[in-house]
Every structure is written in C-alpha cells, then in structure tokens.
Amino acid sequence: MSKIIHPVAGTLAILLIAIFWFSTLIAELFGTTAQIIAVKTAIPWGFLLLVPALAAAGGSGAFRSRPRWRSSRCRKLEVMRLDKGRFTASSPLPPASVRNVINFFFSLLRCRLA
C-alpha cells in the first residue's frame, strides 16, 4: 500500500506547491489587485490539502525505508559518541540542549536493543 501512497502523495504535494507558485506569479505579473488578493487568500486554503499530502509522503517514505534507516542511523550514532558531554564527530561544542542529549541516548539505546 505504501508503494501507491508515497508517489501519489509526493506528486500531489509537488503539484500543489507548483500551482501555488505559478498562480502567485501570474497574479502578481498580470492580475489586478482583487485577483492578487483572491490568490493570496486561496493559497492558505490549499494548505488543507498540502499538509496531509506532505505528511503522507513523509510517513510512507519513512515506512518504506525502515529496514535501511535503522542500520544507517545506528552506524551514525556509533560515530557520534559522546565524550564528556561533547560531540566528538561533529563539533567540539557541547549539545544545544539537554533534550538533544536525552534524544541521543534514547536513540543509541534503541539501536543497542534492536
């Protein structure tokens, strides 16, 4: 099922973004003030389709890549070991917040348990 949902949702999202962009471009270049206002007012209503399409494309893409994603993320986490509160692989600076450290440890724990 995700083989169908992913391309359909991705195509719908790209088409909606293209429609938003081209309608804005046409209205700005050739339209009257009322037409520009109508286009700018209609675009947020299009978000009601765009947001679920992006969520479906992202969710189905994550579902389809689950076996490969887990192993690649575990390898990345092994490279990014914490050394006395500092990320040794990425930068010598401490993590931005405590939440980042907690997420890092839980991700590392999930990889160890898998």
MODELLER restraints for C-alpha pairs under 7 A, 6 or more apart:
rsr = mdl.restraints
at = mdl.atoms
rsr.add(forms.Gaussian(group=physical.xy_distance, feature=features.Distance(at['CA:2:A'], at['CA:60:A']), mean=5.48, stdev=0.5))
rsr.add(forms.Gaussian(group=physical.xy_distance, feature=features.Distance(at['CA:2:A'], at['CA:64:A']), mean=6.93, stdev=0.5))
rsr.add(forms.Gaussian(group=physical.xy_distance, feature=features.Distance(at['CA:5:A'], at['CA:60:A']), mean=6.78, stdev=0.5))
rsr.add(forms.Gaussian(group=physical.xy_distance, feature=features.Distance(at['CA:6:A'], at['CA:56:A']), mean=6.90, stdev=0.5))
rsr.add(forms.Gaussian(group=physical.xy_distance, feature=features.Distance(at['CA:6:A'], at['CA:57:A']), mean=4.87, stdev=0.5))
rsr.add(forms.Gaussian(group=physical.xy_distance, feature=features.Distance(at['CA:6:A'], at['CA:60:A']), mean=5.43, stdev=0.5))
rsr.add(forms.Gaussian(group=physical.xy_distance, feature=features.Distance(at['CA:6:A'], at['CA:61:A']), mean=6.25, stdev=0.5))
rsr.add(forms.Gaussian(group=physical.xy_distance, feature=features.Distance(at['CA:9:A'], at['CA:53:A']), mean=4.91, stdev=0.5))
rsr.add(forms.Gaussian(group=physical.xy_distance, feature=features.Distance(at['CA:9:A'], at['CA:54:A']), mean=6.79, stdev=0.5))
rsr.add(forms.Gaussian(group=physical.xy_distance, feature=features.Distance(at['CA:9:A'], at['CA:56:A']), mean=6.08, stdev=0.5))
rsr.add(forms.Gaussian(group=physical.xy_distance, feature=features.Distance(at['CA:9:A'], at['CA:57:A']), mean=5.16, stdev=0.5))
rsr.add(forms.Gaussian(group=physical.xy_distance, feature=features.Distance(at['CA:10:A'], at['CA:53:A']), mean=6.80, stdev=0.5))
rsr.add(forms.Gaussian(group=physical.xy_distance, feature=features.Distance(at['CA:10:A'], at['CA:54:A']), mean=6.79, stdev=0.5))
rsr.add(forms.Gaussian(group=physical.xy_distance, feature=features.Distance(at['CA:10:A'], at['CA:57:A']), mean=5.29, stdev=0.5))
rsr.add(forms.Gaussian(group=physical.xy_distance, feature=features.Distance(at['CA:12:A'], at['CA:53:A']), mean=6.60, stdev=0.5))
rsr.add(forms.Gaussian(group=physical.xy_distance, feature=features.Distance(at['CA:13:A'], at['CA:50:A']), mean=5.61, stdev=0.5))
rsr.add(forms.Gaussian(group=physical.xy_distance, feature=features.Distance(at['CA:13:A'], at['CA:53:A']), mean=5.56, stdev=0.5))
rsr.add(forms.Gaussian(group=physical.xy_distance, feature=features.Distance(at['CA:13:A'], at['CA:54:A']), mean=6.02, stdev=0.5))
rsr.add(forms.Gaussian(group=physical.xy_distance, feature=features.Distance(at['CA:16:A'], at['CA:50:A']), mean=6.57, stdev=0.5))
rsr.add(forms.Gaussian(group=physical.xy_distance, feature=features.Distance(at['CA:20:A'], at['CA:43:A']), mean=6.26, stdev=0.5))
rsr.add(forms.Gaussian(group=physical.xy_distance, feature=features.Distance(at['CA:23:A'], at['CA:39:A']), mean=6.87, stdev=0.5))
rsr.add(forms.Gaussian(group=physical.xy_distance, feature=features.Distance(at['CA:24:A'], at['CA:39:A']), mean=6.49, stdev=0.5))
rsr.add(forms.Gaussian(group=physical.xy_distance, feature=features.Distance(at['CA:27:A'], at['CA:35:A']), mean=6.30, stdev=0.5))
rsr.add(forms.Gaussian(group=physical.xy_distance, feature=features.Distance(at['CA:27:A'], at['CA:36:A']), mean=5.23, stdev=0.5))
rsr.add(forms.Gaussian(group=physical.xy_distance, feature=features.Distance(at['CA:28:A'], at['CA:36:A']), mean=6.24, stdev=0.5))
rsr.add(forms.Gaussian(group=physical.xy_distance, feature=features.Distance(at['CA:74:A'], at['CA:111:A']), mean=5.52, stdev=0.5))
rsr.add(forms.Gaussian(group=physical.xy_distance, feature=features.Distance(at['CA:77:A'], at['CA:108:A']), mean=6.37, stdev=0.5))
rsr.add(forms.Gaussian(group=physical.xy_distance, feature=features.Distance(at['CA:79:A'], at['CA:89:A']), mean=6.54, stdev=0.5))
rsr.add(forms.Gaussian(group=physical.xy_distance, feature=features.Distance(at['CA:80:A'], at['CA:87:A']), mean=6.16, stdev=0.5))
rsr.add(forms.Gaussian(group=physical.xy_distance, feature=features.Distance(at['CA:80:A'], at['CA:88:A']), mean=6.40, stdev=0.5))
rsr.add(forms.Gaussian(group=physical.xy_distance, feature=features.Distance(at['CA:80:A'], at['CA:89:A']), mean=5.19, stdev=0.5))
rsr.add(forms.Gaussian(group=physical.xy_distance, feature=features.Distance(at['CA:81:A'], at['CA:87:A']), mean=6.48, stdev=0.5))
rsr.add(forms.Gaussian(group=physical.xy_distance, feature=features.Distance(at['CA:81:A'], at['CA:88:A']), mean=6.62, stdev=0.5))
rsr.add(forms.Gaussian(group=physical.xy_distance, feature=features.Distance(at['CA:82:A'], at['CA:88:A']), mean=6.50, stdev=0.5))
rsr.add(forms.Gaussian(group=physical.xy_distance, feature=features.Distance(at['CA:85:A'], at['CA:94:A']), mean=6.01, stdev=0.5))
rsr.add(forms.Gaussian(group=physical.xy_distance, feature=features.Distance(at['CA:86:A'], at['CA:92:A']), mean=6.12, stdev=0.5))
rsr.add(forms.Gaussian(group=physical.xy_distance, feature=features.Distance(at['CA:86:A'], at['CA:93:A']), mean=6.03, stdev=0.5))
rsr.add(forms.Gaussian(group=physical.xy_distance, feature=features.Distance(at['CA:86:A'], at['CA:94:A']), mean=4.60, stdev=0.5))
rsr.add(forms.Gaussian(group=physical.xy_distance, feature=features.Distance(at['CA:86:A'], at['CA:95:A']), mean=6.61, stdev=0.5))
rsr.add(forms.Gaussian(group=physical.xy_distance, feature=features.Distance(at['CA:87:A'], at['CA:93:A']), mean=6.97, stdev=0.5))
rsr.add(forms.Gaussian(group=physical.xy_distance, feature=features.Distance(at['CA:87:A'], at['CA:94:A']), mean=6.60, stdev=0.5))
rsr.add(forms.Gaussian(group=physical.xy_distance, feature=features.Distance(at['CA:95:A'], at['CA:101:A']), mean=6.69, stdev=0.5))
